[in-house]
Amino acid sequence: MALSWQAIYVLWLREMKGMWRAKSRVVGALGMPVFFLAFLGLGFGHASIPGIPTGVNYIEFLTPGIIGMTMLFSSMFAGISVLWDKEFGFLKEVMVAPVSRLSIVLGRIAGGSTVSVMQGIMILALSTLLGFKITGVIPVILAVMFMCLISFTFIGLGLIFASRMRDLQGFSLIVNFVMFPIFLLSGALFPVEALPSWLIPVCYANPLTYGVDGLRGVLLGARASVFSILLDFFVIFAISIGMVSAGSYLFESTEVER
């Protein structure tokens, strides 16, 4: 069955309306990143932290990491909506519609990624109040591109977990157990090179490492990133395709079994 762009649009619009009506959800999603950015950024703003590139202060170093954290958390928890719809029977009604299941998956991914990218842009805008400087329109456009790839990657991972689980509480516990190591080992809060040597290969195997490094490269310049921007882009792009493909496959096969 061919893709149904109308179905994709309807599922995307449903997510947008849900976000607009539940403004408390947006405030809650932004609360922790803003606290991290404000308290860590102001608290360590004048500290000398080993590994931070010369000419980059801690607020500048931290902002791309907090944007990456926002994308990670909001994208992973997009999987909760799948379990929520299973619980209340909405997903069953959608699955019997005469549209391909790939269209349903893409609609969910489009909605979840739009919400998370909007939150990332809000964090970027709020960071300017704390001293972060945006150097132009092109860096922002490139940053949004990296935000999209980070979002696709972790929405795919969220779908993988949601497709193999049945209860909301278990999903939340497992996702939190996975998310925090990904976040802390991504170089979001401190340079990867400052970690013990045995942990550095683990960080390099972390998809979020390349997303955060890419954000630093496009927002702060090549001096602030460990890898080249092109390498960051191709790695996170390849991982996002793999995650979305795996999440889509497991989502479809789980619904067939049910």
Secondary structure, 3 states (H helix, E strand, C coil): CCCCHHHHHHHHHHHHHHHHHCHHHHHHHHHHHHHHHHHHHHHCCCCCCCCCCCCCCHHHHHHHHHHHHHHHHHHHCCHHHHHHHHHHCHHHHHHCCCCCHHHHHHHHHHHHHHHHHHHHHHHHHHHHHHCCCCCCHHHHHHHHHHHHHHHHHHHHHHHHHHHCCCCHHHHHHHHHHHHHHHHHCCCCCCCHHHCCCCCHHHHHCCHHHHHHHHHHHHHHCHHHCCCCHHHHHHHHHHHHHHHHHHHHHHHHHHHHHC
